[in-house]
């Protein structure tokens, strides 16, 4: 339930994505303008994917990360500091697996085509 009326933020985002996609396909814009539209479209799609999945990914990795570093309140900064302080060996397979899985999830948000 939301106190906000329609269109929702998700619907508005979809409408803008659809509009820009249509503009890119039209012949009424020069190539440099279409390129700029494509950049905007890419950014909006990242925002859309993060809105759809970001909270779930954050929750998952905050939990996994807290278990991994042995503290609640996991952050990438804390993990980075532990690596810099050599509390974790950069060849630690658990660390490598954790970072690999985190990177995979981030790529799904940034550009799923990178995984192909």
N, C-alpha and C positions, 0 to 999 in steps of 0.2 A: 504494500500500500504506500502511496505517496500523496503528499499534500499538494503537489504540483499538478497543474492541468496538463493536458496534452497540447502539443506534442511533447513527448518526453525528450530528455537530452539524447538518448539513444536514437530516437526517431529523427531528431534534428541533425544529428551527426550523419545518419544514413542519407537523409535528404541532400545534405551538402556533398557527400561522397558521390551520390548518383548524379547530381548536377555537374560536378567537376568531371566525372567520367564521361558524361555526354559532351561536354565542351571539348575535351581532349579528342574525341572521335569526330567532331565536326570539322568541316573544311573552312570555317570562318576565322580561324586564327593562324598566324604564322608559326613556324616551327619553334622559334624561341619562346613564344607565349605558351605553346602546348607543353614544352619542356618544364616551364615554371608551374603550370597546372599539375603536371605529373609529380613534381616535388611536393606540392601541397597535398595532392592525393595520397602520396606515400606517408606523409606525416599524419594525416587524418586516419589512415588505416592503422598506423601504429597506436594512435590514441584509442581507436576502437578496440583493437585486440587487447591492449592493456586494460581498458575498462571492463572487457569481458572476462579476462583471465588473471589480471594482475593481483587482485586481492587473494585469490586461491594460491597463486605462486608465492606471494609474500608469506602467507601463513605457512605453507609447506616448508619453505626454506628457512624461515625463522625458527620453526620447530626442529628441523634437521640440524640447522646450524647451532642452535642452543645445545642440542645433544652432542654435537661434534666437538664444540669448544668447551663444553662442560659448564656453561653459564646461561642463565636466562637473559633475554634481551640481546639476542644475536644481532650483529650488524656486520656488513662487509668490512667496515673499518676495523672492528675488533679482530676479525679473522686476519685481515691484512697485517695488523700490528703483531699478532702472534706469529705469523710467518716471518716478518722482519726480525722479530726477536728470537727467531729460530726455535720457537716452542713446537713448531711442526716442521718436519723435514719435507722439503719440496718434492721428495720422491715417495712420500707416504701415500700408499695406494688409496687409502680412505679419503685423503685430501684430494688426490687427483680425481677420484670418482665423484666426490661432492662437487668440485669445481666444474667437471665435465657436465654433470647433470644440470647444474645451475646455468651453465653457458647454453646448453640445449634449450632450456626453458626461455632464456632471454632471446635466443634466436627466433623461437616461435613467435615472439612478440614483434621483434624488430623487422624481420622479413623471413617468413616461413620458406620462401623459395631458396634461401641459402642452404637449407638442409638437403636439398635434392642433389 
